[in-house]
Amino acid sequence: MEKMASLTQAKQEKMRAILKRYAMDEISLDEAYYDLLEEELIPMPQRCAMSAKIPLTEEDEKRLKEKIRGNQ
């Protein structure tokens, strides 16, 4: 979200739409992540090998969704 201003207007709108769907519980965080990658709105990770997924708490997701809602 911090680098959103550097995107074109069209890409900003696509990113907002994906993040809004996540914030409104229409899609999961994983789905939002893959949508952002597919639309080339975020860079592909340098290493696509196996990595441990950091578990999110309910409080983490709540704070993330509030941050997204506050930036729209």
Sequence and secondary structure as in RCSB ss.txt:
>XXXX:A:sequence
MEKMASLTQAKQEKMRAILKRYAMDEISLDEAYYDLLEEELIPMPQRCAMSAKIPLTEEDEKRLKEKIRGNQ
>XXXX:A:secstr
 TTGGGS HHHHHHHHHHHHHHHTTSS HHHHHHHHHHTTSS   S  S        HHHHHHHHHHHHHT 
